[in-house]
Amino acid sequence: MKESYRIELKLKLTDSLEKEVIAFLNSREGGIIYIGIDDNGKSVGVDNRDEVQLKIKDRLRHNILPSCLGLFDIMDEEVDGNDVLKIIVASGPEKPYYLKKQGMSEKGCFIRVGTAAEPMPVKMIENLFARRTRNSIGKIKSNRQDLKFEQLKIYYEATGRKLNAQFASNLGLLTENKVFNYVAFLVSDVNSVSIKVAKYKGLNRVNLVENNEYGYCSIIKATKQVLDKIELENKTRSRITSKERIDTRLWNAVALREAIINAIVHNDYTREVPPKFEIFDDRIEITSAGSLPDDLSRKEFFQGFSVPRNQEIMRIFKDLELVEYLGSGIPRILQAYPEKCFHFSENFLRMTFPNAWNLAEDEASEQVREQVEAQVEAQVEAQVIIQIIEVLLKAPLSSGEIALKLGHKQLSGNLRKAIPKLRESGIIEYTIPSKPNSRLQKYRLTAKGKDLQKQLKK
């Protein structure tokens, strides 16, 4: 392993950690920091990993502004037999990020240059600050301030965590003025957001047979309801063969779950348009508001680079183990479905997954068609071979003469294929074997060919 533009190696936790994280937050693609690997790529491991993880989380939480909660993951990983720590850092949506104690200055802002974190020029700081997102849901004040969070507390307790009195601040549910923001509104017990799961008969939106809405409650609860509903719709068909039982689901379960979570977590809620899920006879369509973030290209999107649109929601979903780690969703989907299943428009992103049963039936039909065509072709070819043997029984002929005898204007199709096969199998032979390309070249039956003709006649 070597250091690169996206990989930083550290032998141990040092005072420069925040600087390296800030540099990745300010980059287009984010990056990865390994702790327990020296500059030469040699793995030495980390002692007291749990203690070190807590220190890292605490330092990144308190020493970096704007808040980077939800923009990093810390994982245990084994490298060359040693346990090291892997910190995945996403590209941040509120650049420039900086050291809290140094402020938004050259001493506090950093950018990744090659394999190092370098001070950010003043002009770049000013440009990034001018472009900083002002309409993030973390900055929008909730139109209601009488919010309750009993559902959220229950979900956290189910994972072995307990929310303390400062949970609203810790989870990024407050604006800079310390009032509830739109994130708080989304995760509160009662809100006005509803996620639609529609089912249609046919291939278009004309015949609506089922219309379910999950919402007006914590977005966590609504997500779980959507997951449960789609899981019910993702039926299994079994086919018994002589050797095994083959089970086929309508859609790949892992990819489908990732797509649902991605649509909900990365939806642009500032437009007040929730994601929607639509089931047709031949496909499922998952649509979320908002196209790709400005800092993310399509190529980077498919490669798994992460620029979370809603870092506060991402952080909560990670806490509740609804997402595994940053950037894992799209690569998981691509293991089951190709890039062409994603459609980007100016205002929306849509994922379309085809019905596997229809695909299997289409493939089976295609296989039957190919088998029938192959059988017909074989029968036609066999008939042509018999005809060639019959005309050569009387006298040697050139390929053109064979074609004329059989009623063809020229040598083509099955006739062109059959003559080389007969010669290769020893049924016919050249009359001038020493000059295969002679203009006087003709074909005649061999002894093997004459025996075959007698058998065919019988």
Rosetta blueprint (number, residue, H / E / L):
1 M L
2 K L
3 E L
4 S L
5 Y L
6 R L
7 I E
8 E E
9 L E
10 K E
11 L L
12 K L
13 L L
14 T L
15 D L
16 S L
17 L H
18 E H
19 K H
20 E H
21 V H
22 I H
23 A H
24 F H
25 L H
26 N L
27 S L
28 R L
29 E L
30 G L
31 G E
32 I E
33 I E
34 Y E
35 I E
36 G L
37 I E
38 D L
39 D L
40 N L
41 G L
42 K L
43 S E
44 V L
45 G L
46 V L
47 D L
48 N L
49 R H
50 D H
51 E H
52 V H
53 Q H
54 L H
55 K H
56 I H
57 K H
58 D H
59 R H
60 L H
61 R H
62 H H
63 N H
64 I E
65 L E
66 P L
67 S L
68 C L
69 L L
70 G L
71 L L
72 F E
73 D E
74 I E
75 M E
76 D E
77 E E
78 E E
79 V E
80 D L
81 G L
82 N E
83 D E
84 V E
85 L E
86 K E
87 I E
88 I E
89 V E
90 A L
91 S L
92 G L
93 P L
94 E L
95 K L
96 P L
97 Y L
98 Y E
99 L E
100 K L
101 K L
102 Q L
103 G L
104 M L
105 S L
106 E L
107 K L
108 G L
109 C E
110 F E
111 I E
112 R E
113 V E
114 G L
115 T L
116 A E
117 A E
118 E E
119 P E
120 M L
121 P L
122 V H
123 K H
124 M H
125 I H
126 E H
127 N H
128 L H
129 F H
130 A H
131 R H
132 R L
133 T L
134 R L
135 N L
136 S L
137 I L
138 G L
139 K L
140 I L
141 K E
142 S L
143 N L
144 R L
145 Q L
146 D L
147 L L
148 K L
149 F L
150 E H
151 Q H
152 L H
153 K H
154 I H
155 Y H
156 Y H
157 E H
158 A H
159 T L
160 G L
161 R L
162 K L
163 L L
164 N L
165 A L
166 Q L
167 F H
168 A H
169 S H
170 N H
171 L L
172 G L
173 L L
174 L E
175 T L
176 E L
177 N L
178 K L
179 V L
180 F E
181 N E
182 Y H
183 V H
184 A H
185 F H
186 L H
187 V H
188 S L
189 D L
190 V L
191 N L
192 S L
193 V L
194 S E
195 I E
196 K E
197 V E
198 A E
199 K E
200 Y E
201 K L
202 G L
203 L L
204 N L
205 R L
206 V L
207 N L
208 L E
209 V E
210 E E
211 N E
212 N E
213 E E
214 Y E
215 G E
216 Y L
217 C L
218 S L
219 I H
220 I H
221 K H
222 A H
223 T H
224 K H
225 Q H
226 V H
227 L H
228 D H
229 K H
230 I H
231 E H
232 L H
233 E H
234 N L
235 K L
236 T E
237 R E
238 S E
239 R E
240 I E
241 T L
242 S L
243 K L
244 E L
245 R E
246 I E
247 D E
248 T E
249 R E
250 L L
251 W L
252 N L
253 A H
254 V H
255 A H
256 L H
257 R H
258 E H
259 A H
260 I H
261 I H
262 N H
263 A H
264 I H
265 V H
266 H L
267 N L
268 D L
269 Y H
270 T H
271 R H
272 E L
273 V L
274 P L
275 P L
276 K E
277 F E
278 E E
279 I E
280 F L
281 D L
282 D L
283 R E
284 I E
285 E E
286 I E
287 T E
288 S E
289 A E
290 G L
291 S L
292 L L
293 P L
294 D L
295 D L
296 L L
297 S L
298 R H
299 K H
300 E H
301 F H
302 F H
303 Q H
304 G L
305 F L
306 S L
307 V L
308 P L
309 R L
310 N L
311 Q H
312 E H
313 I H
314 M H
315 R H
316 I H
317 F H
318 K H
319 D H
320 L L
321 E L
322 L L
323 V L
324 E L
325 Y L
326 L L
327 G L
328 S L
329 G H
330 I H
331 P H
332 R H
333 I H
334 L H
335 Q L
336 A L
337 Y L
338 P L
339 E H
340 K H
341 C H
342 F E
343 H E
344 F E
345 S L
346 E L
347 N L
348 F E
349 L E
350 R E
351 M E
352 T E
353 F E
354 P E
355 N L
356 A H
357 W H
358 N H
359 L H
360 A H
361 E H
362 D H
363 E H
364 A H
365 S H
366 E H
367 Q H
368 V H
369 R H
370 E H
371 Q H
372 V H
373 E H
374 A H
375 Q H
376 V H
377 E H
378 A H
379 Q H
380 V H
381 E H
382 A H
383 Q H
384 V H
385 I H
386 I H
387 Q H
388 I H
389 I H
390 E H
391 V H
392 L H
393 L H
394 K H
395 A L
396 P L
397 L E
398 S L
399 S H
400 G H
401 E H
402 I H
403 A H
404 L H
405 K H
406 L L
407 G L
408 H L
409 K L
410 Q L
411 L L
412 S L
413 G H
414 N H
415 L H
416 R H
417 K H
418 A H
419 I H
420 P H
421 K H
422 L H
423 R H
424 E H
425 S L
426 G L
427 I L
428 I E
429 E E
430 Y E
431 T L
432 I L
433 P L
434 S L
435 K L
436 P L
437 N L
438 S L
439 R L
440 L L
441 Q L
442 K L
443 Y E
444 R E
445 L E
446 T L
447 A H
448 K H
449 G H
450 K H
451 D H
452 L H
453 Q H
454 K H
455 Q H
456 L H
457 K H
458 K L
